[in-house]
Amino acid sequence: MTFFRLARAFFIPFILTTAILVGYVVVMKTINGNRPRATRSIDTPLATSELRTGVNVYGQLDPSDMVRVRAAGFRTIVDLRPENEAFFQVDTTKLRSAANKAGITFIYLPTPADSFPDEIVDELGATLAQVKGPVLLYCRSGQRAARAWALAEASRPGGLTAHKIASAVKKSGHPIDDLMPAVNQRIANRAKL
């Protein structure tokens, strides 16, 4: 009986402490994995991926990046990342303010990570047709922005071919194969206009 009391007195606190520590490590890794990137030097060039002439894609921006965005020649930024998507995400109003101070037009077009509603794709297409370029599209990693652009480009009268759209998205480092039926359908629909 004494052994079981001793075991209970030792192992239960040990197991609880271990569970708390493991939980803490998991939470901290999750939080730190979603932090915005560290501030980069304004002397470091902005490494964007060109989708087509005048339209580039990039991952998450910080307010401190706006000087580099302007130095790279971008006149408009389109933010496709919804507010509060992740812990430690930069607030959109801070990004808008920093962009405006740098003389850059800032457009907020929140897009879900896993779907591309027609309204969003149509609005992105209309935005790209109306704004002064060059334009920088961004989201957390650039993937959602590149894929939303692919659908908007497929709808654009005189837009790129399906092959060129797929090549541009793949060259930017993002997947497109699963979206190609929708790209092809939009290209077919633009031919009917």
C-alpha positions as CSV (number, residue, x, y, z in Angstrom):
1,M,0.0,0.0,0.0
2,T,2.8,2.4,0.8
3,F,4.3,1.8,-2.7
4,F,1.1,2.9,-4.3
5,R,0.8,6.1,-2.2
6,L,4.4,6.9,-3.0
7,A,3.8,6.2,-6.7
8,R,0.6,8.3,-6.7
9,A,2.4,11.1,-4.8
10,F,5.2,11.2,-7.4
11,F,3.7,10.1,-10.7
12,I,0.6,12.2,-10.7
13,P,2.4,15.5,-10.2
14,F,5.1,14.3,-12.7
15,I,2.5,13.6,-15.4
16,L,0.6,16.9,-14.8
17,T,3.9,18.9,-14.9
18,T,4.9,17.1,-18.1
19,A,1.5,17.7,-19.7
20,I,1.7,21.4,-18.8
21,L,5.2,21.8,-20.2
22,V,4.3,20.0,-23.4
23,G,1.3,22.2,-23.8
24,Y,3.4,25.3,-23.2
25,V,5.9,24.2,-25.9
26,V,3.1,23.5,-28.4
27,V,1.5,26.9,-27.8
28,M,4.8,28.8,-28.0
29,K,5.8,27.0,-31.3
30,T,2.4,27.9,-32.7
31,I,2.6,31.5,-31.6
32,N,6.2,32.0,-32.8
33,G,5.5,30.3,-36.1
34,N,2.8,32.9,-36.9
35,R,4.8,36.0,-35.9
36,P,5.5,38.5,-38.7
37,R,8.9,38.3,-40.1
38,A,11.6,40.4,-38.4
39,T,12.0,43.9,-39.8
40,R,14.2,43.8,-42.8
41,S,16.7,46.4,-43.8
42,I,15.5,49.0,-46.3
43,D,18.6,48.3,-48.3
44,T,17.5,44.7,-48.9
45,P,15.7,44.4,-52.2
46,L,12.1,43.1,-52.2
47,A,12.1,39.6,-53.7
48,T,8.7,39.4,-55.3
49,S,7.5,37.0,-58.0
50,E,6.2,38.4,-61.3
51,L,2.9,36.9,-62.4
52,R,2.5,39.1,-65.5
53,T,3.8,42.5,-66.5
54,G,2.9,44.9,-63.7
55,V,1.5,42.3,-61.3
56,N,3.7,40.7,-58.7
57,V,3.1,38.5,-55.6
58,Y,4.7,38.4,-52.2
59,G,4.1,37.0,-48.7
60,Q,3.2,38.9,-45.5
61,L,4.3,42.5,-45.4
62,D,5.2,44.6,-42.4
63,P,4.7,48.4,-42.1
64,S,8.5,48.7,-42.3
65,D,8.5,47.1,-45.7
66,M,6.6,50.0,-47.4
67,V,9.8,51.9,-48.2
68,R,11.2,48.8,-50.0
69,V,7.9,48.3,-51.7
70,R,8.0,51.9,-53.0
71,A,11.7,51.6,-53.9
72,A,10.8,48.5,-56.0
73,G,8.5,50.7,-58.0
74,F,5.1,49.4,-56.8
75,R,2.3,52.0,-56.7
76,T,-0.5,49.8,-55.4
77,I,-0.7,47.0,-52.9
78,V,-3.6,44.6,-52.7
79,D,-3.9,42.9,-49.3
80,L,-5.8,39.6,-49.7
81,R,-5.3,38.4,-46.1
82,P,-8.3,38.6,-43.8
83,E,-8.0,40.5,-40.6
84,N,-7.2,38.3,-37.5
85,E,-6.4,35.3,-39.5
86,A,-3.5,34.4,-37.2
87,F,-2.1,35.5,-33.9
88,F,0.5,38.2,-34.2
89,Q,-0.7,39.2,-37.7
90,V,0.0,42.8,-38.6
91,D,-3.1,45.0,-38.3
92,T,-4.4,46.1,-41.7
93,T,-4.9,49.7,-40.6
94,K,-1.1,49.9,-39.7
95,L,-0.2,48.5,-43.1
96,R,-2.6,50.9,-44.9
97,S,-1.2,53.9,-42.9
98,A,2.4,52.9,-43.7
99,A,1.6,52.4,-47.4
100,N,-0.2,55.7,-47.6
101,K,2.8,57.5,-45.9
102,A,5.0,55.9,-48.6
103,G,2.8,57.1,-51.4
104,I,1.3,53.7,-52.2
105,T,-2.3,53.0,-52.8
106,F,-3.5,50.2,-50.4
107,I,-6.5,48.1,-51.3
108,Y,-7.9,45.5,-48.8
109,L,-9.6,42.5,-50.4
110,P,-9.9,39.8,-47.7
111,T,-10.0,36.4,-49.3
112,P,-10.5,33.0,-47.5
113,A,-7.5,30.8,-47.6
114,D,-9.4,27.8,-48.9
115,S,-11.8,29.1,-51.5
116,F,-12.2,31.9,-54.0
117,P,-15.7,33.3,-54.2
118,D,-16.6,34.7,-57.6
119,E,-17.2,38.1,-56.0
120,I,-13.6,38.3,-54.8
121,V,-12.2,37.1,-58.1
122,D,-14.3,39.6,-60.0
123,E,-13.4,42.4,-57.6
124,L,-9.7,41.5,-57.9
125,G,-9.9,41.6,-61.7
126,A,-11.7,44.9,-61.7
127,T,-9.1,46.3,-59.2
128,L,-6.2,45.2,-61.4
129,A,-7.9,46.8,-64.4
130,Q,-8.4,50.1,-62.7
131,V,-5.4,50.8,-60.4
132,K,-2.1,52.4,-61.3
133,G,0.6,49.8,-61.5
134,P,2.9,48.1,-60.9
135,V,0.7,46.2,-58.4
136,L,1.9,44.0,-55.5
137,L,-0.5,41.3,-54.3
138,Y,0.1,39.8,-51.0
139,C,-1.2,37.4,-48.3
140,R,0.5,35.3,-45.6
141,S,2.7,33.3,-48.0
142,G,1.7,34.6,-51.5
143,Q,-0.1,31.4,-52.4
144,R,-3.7,32.7,-52.0
145,A,-2.7,35.9,-53.8
146,A,-1.2,34.0,-56.8
147,R,-4.1,31.6,-57.0
148,A,-6.7,34.4,-56.8
149,W,-4.8,36.3,-59.5
150,A,-4.9,33.1,-61.7
151,L,-8.7,33.1,-61.6
152,A,-8.9,36.8,-62.2
153,E,-6.4,36.6,-65.1
154,A,-8.4,33.8,-66.6
155,S,-11.4,36.0,-66.6
156,R,-9.7,39.0,-68.1
157,P,-10.6,39.7,-71.8
158,G,-7.3,39.3,-73.6
159,G,-5.7,37.6,-70.6
160,L,-3.0,35.1,-70.6
161,T,-3.5,31.5,-71.8
162,A,-4.1,28.7,-69.3
163,H,-0.6,27.5,-69.8
164,K,1.0,30.9,-69.2
165,I,-1.2,31.4,-66.1
166,A,-0.1,28.0,-64.7
167,S,3.5,28.7,-65.5
168,A,3.4,32.1,-63.7
169,V,1.9,30.7,-60.6
170,K,4.3,27.7,-60.5
171,K,7.2,30.0,-61.1
172,S,6.1,32.0,-58.1
173,G,6.4,28.7,-56.1
174,H,2.8,28.0,-55.6
175,P,0.5,25.1,-56.6
176,I,-2.1,25.5,-59.3
177,D,-3.0,22.1,-60.8
178,D,-6.1,21.7,-58.6
179,L,-7.3,25.1,-59.8
180,M,-6.8,24.5,-63.5
181,P,-10.4,23.3,-64.2
182,A,-11.7,26.6,-62.9
183,V,-9.0,28.5,-64.8
184,N,-10.0,26.7,-68.0
185,Q,-13.7,27.4,-67.4
186,R,-13.1,31.1,-66.9
187,I,-11.0,31.3,-70.1
188,A,-13.9,29.5,-72.0
189,N,-16.4,32.0,-70.5
190,R,-14.3,35.0,-71.5
191,A,-14.3,33.8,-75.1
192,K,-18.1,34.1,-75.0
193,L,-18.1,37.7,-74.0
